[in-house]
Amino acid sequence: MKNLRTIYIAVLFVFASCSQLPQNDLNEVVDHYEIIKTFNIYHNKKLIVDTVGNTFKINEGNNDVLEVKIENKPVFKPGKSADDLYSYRNFLFELNPLDSLINTTSVSKSKLYRQVIAMSPSHGIRTLKKDEKIEISRIHLDKWKFKSQLYDFEFNAELSFATDQMLQDKIIKN
């Protein structure tokens, strides 16, 4: 019984030492965050997703692919640093031209994924859940309208997939 109590205390100690910095300590280390959104648009491609290895590739294919990478980069105060504060998430959308309306509840040939790279229980690549709010509609042969109300990606725009292109936006957040 004494050994079990010792193991229990050791486990509690490990969990306590692995916790993140409290918000007050974090404010003393981080000056601000740079949030960088990069939109990569690919025409005539397909996604190859490995959910076990947490990787993906974009290969030649017949679909349109949108990769949205949202980076959350801490900018530290002079002389300060901390581990594990950098994170990013990718939204990966493979859009099949046979689909005219795509969302998480409709049956379609298109694929919708979220990849999380962070110290988080949701780490990895997964398909979007049925209750997540996103709607993608084809409005022209190579033009799609996106209306996303995902908790971590609100977005409303029309994008042309006529050619491969990259768009980037950077926001400073205190």
Short mmCIF file of the C-alpha atoms (twelve columns), coordinates in Angstrom:
data_MODEL
# 
_entry.id   MODEL 
# 
loop_
_atom_site.group_PDB 
_atom_site.id 
_atom_site.type_symbol 
_atom_site.label_atom_id 
_atom_site.label_alt_id 
_atom_site.label_comp_id 
_atom_site.label_asym_id 
_atom_site.label_seq_id 
_atom_site.Cartn_x 
_atom_site.Cartn_y 
_atom_site.Cartn_z 
_atom_site.pdbx_PDB_model_num 
ATOM 1   C CA . MET A 1   0.000   0.000  0.000   1 
ATOM 2   C CA . LYS A 2   2.906   2.321  0.806   1 
ATOM 3   C CA . ASN A 3   4.395   1.693  -2.676  1 
ATOM 4   C CA . LEU A 4   1.083   2.532  -4.333  1 
ATOM 5   C CA . ARG A 5   0.906   5.841  -2.442  1 
ATOM 6   C CA . THR A 6   4.509   6.650  -3.452  1 
ATOM 7   C CA . ILE A 7   3.697   5.943  -7.111  1 
ATOM 8   C CA . TYR A 8   0.546   8.091  -6.859  1 
ATOM 9   C CA . ILE A 9   2.538   11.030 -5.411  1 
ATOM 10  C CA . ALA A 10  5.206   10.640 -8.114  1 
ATOM 11  C CA . VAL A 11  2.562   10.691 -10.862 1 
ATOM 12  C CA . LEU A 12  0.956   13.813 -9.355  1 
ATOM 13  C CA . PHE A 13  4.367   15.481 -9.219  1 
ATOM 14  C CA . VAL A 14  5.025   14.695 -12.907 1 
ATOM 15  C CA . PHE A 15  1.621   16.083 -13.954 1 
ATOM 16  C CA . ALA A 16  2.140   19.223 -11.873 1 
ATOM 17  C CA . SER A 17  5.596   19.860 -13.326 1 
ATOM 18  C CA . CYS A 18  4.302   19.433 -16.922 1 
ATOM 19  C CA . SER A 19  1.626   22.101 -16.647 1 
ATOM 20  C CA . GLN A 20  1.870   25.267 -18.742 1 
ATOM 21  C CA . LEU A 21  2.893   28.643 -17.432 1 
ATOM 22  C CA . PRO A 22  0.093   30.512 -15.636 1 
ATOM 23  C CA . GLN A 23  -1.320  33.444 -17.645 1 
ATOM 24  C CA . ASN A 24  0.444   36.022 -15.418 1 
ATOM 25  C CA . ASP A 25  3.834   34.359 -16.019 1 
ATOM 26  C CA . LEU A 26  3.028   34.071 -19.730 1 
ATOM 27  C CA . ASN A 27  2.415   37.827 -19.961 1 
ATOM 28  C CA . GLU A 28  5.882   38.419 -18.526 1 
ATOM 29  C CA . VAL A 29  7.503   36.235 -21.212 1 
ATOM 30  C CA . VAL A 30  5.460   36.897 -24.380 1 
ATOM 31  C CA . ASP A 31  5.375   40.387 -25.893 1 
ATOM 32  C CA . HIS A 32  2.754   39.537 -28.535 1 
ATOM 33  C CA . TYR A 33  1.697   36.869 -31.006 1 
ATOM 34  C CA . GLU A 34  1.957   36.891 -34.780 1 
ATOM 35  C CA . ILE A 35  -0.936  35.058 -36.382 1 
ATOM 36  C CA . ILE A 36  -0.058  34.171 -39.950 1 
ATOM 37  C CA . LYS A 37  -2.685  32.740 -42.303 1 
ATOM 38  C CA . THR A 38  -1.413  31.208 -45.525 1 
ATOM 39  C CA . PHE A 39  -3.811  30.072 -48.236 1 
ATOM 40  C CA . ASN A 40  -2.353  27.655 -50.810 1 
ATOM 41  C CA . ILE A 41  -4.666  27.021 -53.754 1 
ATOM 42  C CA . TYR A 42  -3.991  24.050 -56.021 1 
ATOM 43  C CA . HIS A 43  -5.798  23.173 -59.264 1 
ATOM 44  C CA . ASN A 44  -5.942  19.571 -60.556 1 
ATOM 45  C CA . LYS A 45  -4.542  17.987 -57.388 1 
ATOM 46  C CA . LYS A 46  -5.537  15.470 -54.728 1 
ATOM 47  C CA . LEU A 47  -4.755  14.974 -51.036 1 
ATOM 48  C CA . ILE A 48  -2.939  11.934 -49.685 1 
ATOM 49  C CA . VAL A 49  -3.532  11.947 -45.909 1 
ATOM 50  C CA . ASP A 50  -1.800  9.739  -43.341 1 
ATOM 51  C CA . THR A 51  -3.733  10.174 -40.084 1 
ATOM 52  C CA . VAL A 52  -1.425  7.760  -38.205 1 
ATOM 53  C CA . GLY A 53  1.778   9.562  -39.200 1 
ATOM 54  C CA . ASN A 54  0.069   12.972 -39.041 1 
ATOM 55  C CA . THR A 55  1.279   13.909 -42.530 1 
ATOM 56  C CA . PHE A 56  -0.210  14.795 -45.894 1 
ATOM 57  C CA . LYS A 57  0.945   15.248 -49.481 1 
ATOM 58  C CA . ILE A 58  -0.594  17.067 -52.399 1 
ATOM 59  C CA . ASN A 59  -0.262  15.038 -55.621 1 
ATOM 60  C CA . GLU A 60  -1.465  15.352 -59.191 1 
ATOM 61  C CA . GLY A 61  -5.172  14.642 -59.527 1 
ATOM 62  C CA . ASN A 62  -8.488  15.932 -60.857 1 
ATOM 63  C CA . ASN A 63  -9.716  17.946 -57.867 1 
ATOM 64  C CA . ASP A 64  -9.094  21.383 -56.363 1 
ATOM 65  C CA . VAL A 65  -7.209  21.539 -53.064 1 
ATOM 66  C CA . LEU A 66  -7.125  24.383 -50.550 1 
ATOM 67  C CA . GLU A 67  -4.607  24.276 -47.713 1 
ATOM 68  C CA . VAL A 68  -5.082  26.955 -45.054 1 
ATOM 69  C CA . LYS A 69  -2.257  27.121 -42.502 1 
ATOM 70  C CA . ILE A 70  -2.805  29.252 -39.400 1 
ATOM 71  C CA . GLU A 71  0.376   29.784 -37.395 1 
ATOM 72  C CA . ASN A 72  0.349   31.169 -33.864 1 
ATOM 73  C CA . LYS A 73  3.902   32.437 -33.271 1 
ATOM 74  C CA . PRO A 74  4.843   33.974 -29.916 1 
ATOM 75  C CA . VAL A 75  7.238   36.939 -30.013 1 
ATOM 76  C CA . PHE A 76  9.129   36.930 -26.730 1 
ATOM 77  C CA . LYS A 77  10.239  39.904 -24.686 1 
ATOM 78  C CA . PRO A 78  14.003  40.551 -24.832 1 
ATOM 79  C CA . GLY A 79  15.903  37.877 -22.906 1 
ATOM 80  C CA . LYS A 80  12.796  35.709 -22.358 1 
ATOM 81  C CA . SER A 81  11.675  32.418 -23.910 1 
ATOM 82  C CA . ALA A 82  9.374   29.466 -23.279 1 
ATOM 83  C CA . ASP A 83  8.867   26.066 -24.861 1 
ATOM 84  C CA . ASP A 84  5.782   24.742 -26.625 1 
ATOM 85  C CA . LEU A 85  3.961   28.017 -27.258 1 
ATOM 86  C CA . TYR A 86  4.268   27.889 -31.063 1 
ATOM 87  C CA . SER A 87  1.368   26.086 -32.715 1 
ATOM 88  C CA . TYR A 88  -0.322  25.785 -36.046 1 
ATOM 89  C CA . ARG A 89  -3.291  24.186 -37.653 1 
ATOM 90  C CA . ASN A 90  -3.949  23.258 -41.240 1 
ATOM 91  C CA . PHE A 91  -7.334  23.063 -42.849 1 
ATOM 92  C CA . LEU A 92  -7.213  20.763 -45.841 1 
ATOM 93  C CA . PHE A 93  -10.055 20.792 -48.354 1 
ATOM 94  C CA . GLU A 94  -10.087 18.529 -51.409 1 
ATOM 95  C CA . LEU A 95  -12.955 19.705 -53.590 1 
ATOM 96  C CA . ASN A 96  -14.366 17.331 -56.173 1 
ATOM 97  C CA . PRO A 97  -15.767 19.135 -59.264 1 
ATOM 98  C CA . LEU A 98  -18.754 16.736 -59.286 1 
ATOM 99  C CA . ASP A 99  -19.917 18.252 -55.976 1 
ATOM 100 C CA . SER A 100 -21.874 21.498 -56.020 1 
ATOM 101 C CA . LEU A 101 -22.466 21.851 -52.263 1 
ATOM 102 C CA . ILE A 102 -20.105 20.515 -49.597 1 
ATOM 103 C CA . ASN A 103 -20.533 20.516 -45.827 1 
ATOM 104 C CA . THR A 104 -19.825 18.136 -42.955 1 
ATOM 105 C CA . THR A 105 -23.234 16.419 -43.137 1 
ATOM 106 C CA . SER A 106 -23.703 15.969 -46.887 1 
ATOM 107 C CA . VAL A 107 -22.556 12.937 -48.802 1 
ATOM 108 C CA . SER A 108 -19.919 13.997 -51.299 1 
ATOM 109 C CA . LYS A 109 -16.662 12.949 -52.915 1 
ATOM 110 C CA . SER A 110 -14.865 15.936 -51.357 1 
ATOM 111 C CA . LYS A 111 -12.737 15.693 -48.199 1 
ATOM 112 C CA . LEU A 112 -12.483 18.112 -45.254 1 
ATOM 113 C CA . TYR A 113 -9.670  17.794 -42.675 1 
ATOM 114 C CA . ARG A 114 -8.140  19.686 -39.742 1 
ATOM 115 C CA . GLN A 115 -4.516  19.117 -38.706 1 
ATOM 116 C CA . VAL A 116 -3.402  20.410 -35.311 1 
ATOM 117 C CA . ILE A 117 0.281   20.712 -34.410 1 
ATOM 118 C CA . ALA A 118 0.412   21.876 -30.797 1 
ATOM 119 C CA . MET A 119 0.602   20.654 -27.237 1 
ATOM 120 C CA . SER A 120 -3.067  19.731 -27.341 1 
ATOM 121 C CA . PRO A 121 -5.296  16.666 -26.950 1 
ATOM 122 C CA . SER A 122 -6.626  17.383 -30.468 1 
ATOM 123 C CA . HIS A 123 -3.123  16.946 -31.989 1 
ATOM 124 C CA . GLY A 124 -3.188  15.149 -35.363 1 
ATOM 125 C CA . ILE A 125 -5.152  15.033 -38.635 1 
ATOM 126 C CA . ARG A 126 -8.866  14.313 -38.490 1 
ATOM 127 C CA . THR A 127 -11.885 14.811 -40.694 1 
ATOM 128 C CA . LEU A 128 -14.135 17.654 -39.607 1 
ATOM 129 C CA . LYS A 129 -16.934 16.567 -37.269 1 
ATOM 130 C CA . LYS A 130 -20.558 16.418 -38.432 1 
ATOM 131 C CA . ASP A 131 -21.614 19.268 -36.116 1 
ATOM 132 C CA . GLU A 132 -18.961 21.700 -37.398 1 
ATOM 133 C CA . LYS A 133 -20.312 24.552 -39.507 1 
ATOM 134 C CA . ILE A 134 -18.713 24.937 -42.915 1 
ATOM 135 C CA . GLU A 135 -20.305 25.209 -46.319 1 
ATOM 136 C CA . ILE A 136 -18.466 25.202 -49.630 1 
ATOM 137 C CA . SER A 137 -20.342 25.692 -52.874 1 
ATOM 138 C CA . ARG A 138 -19.180 25.618 -56.455 1 
ATOM 139 C CA . ILE A 139 -20.261 28.833 -58.180 1 
ATOM 140 C CA . HIS A 140 -18.347 28.381 -61.431 1 
ATOM 141 C CA . LEU A 141 -16.228 25.738 -63.119 1 
ATOM 142 C CA . ASP A 142 -13.102 26.763 -61.166 1 
ATOM 143 C CA . LYS A 143 -14.555 29.052 -58.476 1 
ATOM 144 C CA . TRP A 144 -15.706 28.043 -54.987 1 
ATOM 145 C CA . LYS A 145 -17.486 29.999 -52.238 1 
ATOM 146 C CA . PHE A 146 -16.442 29.270 -48.641 1 
ATOM 147 C CA . LYS A 147 -18.561 30.044 -45.597 1 
ATOM 148 C CA . SER A 148 -16.827 28.739 -42.472 1 
ATOM 149 C CA . GLN A 149 -17.983 29.201 -38.908 1 
ATOM 150 C CA . LEU A 150 -15.506 26.775 -37.385 1 
ATOM 151 C CA . TYR A 151 -14.414 27.813 -33.888 1 
ATOM 152 C CA . ASP A 152 -10.803 28.137 -35.051 1 
ATOM 153 C CA . PHE A 153 -11.359 29.267 -38.652 1 
ATOM 154 C CA . GLU A 154 -14.002 31.848 -39.501 1 
ATOM 155 C CA . PHE A 155 -13.848 32.634 -43.192 1 
ATOM 156 C CA . ASN A 156 -16.205 33.921 -45.859 1 
ATOM 157 C CA . ALA A 157 -14.841 34.350 -49.390 1 
ATOM 158 C CA . GLU A 158 -14.890 33.288 -53.014 1 
ATOM 159 C CA . LEU A 159 -11.680 31.718 -54.334 1 
ATOM 160 C CA . SER A 160 -10.619 30.976 -57.880 1 
ATOM 161 C CA . PHE A 161 -8.837  27.694 -58.521 1 
ATOM 162 C CA . ALA A 162 -7.964  28.482 -62.145 1 
ATOM 163 C CA . THR A 163 -4.254  28.537 -61.259 1 
ATOM 164 C CA . ASP A 164 -2.087  27.532 -58.310 1 
ATOM 165 C CA . GLN A 165 -1.518  30.498 -56.000 1 
ATOM 166 C CA . MET A 166 -0.568  31.510 -52.460 1 
ATOM 167 C CA . LEU A 167 -2.122  34.279 -50.358 1 
ATOM 168 C CA . GLN A 168 -0.861  35.337 -46.923 1 
ATOM 169 C CA . ASP A 169 -2.197  37.521 -44.111 1 
ATOM 170 C CA . LYS A 170 -0.388  38.501 -40.894 1 
ATOM 171 C CA . ILE A 171 -2.043  39.834 -37.726 1 
ATOM 172 C CA . ILE A 172 -0.331  41.084 -34.552 1 
ATOM 173 C CA . LYS A 173 -2.270  40.167 -31.403 1 
ATOM 174 C CA . ASN A 174 -1.356  41.397 -27.906 1 
# 
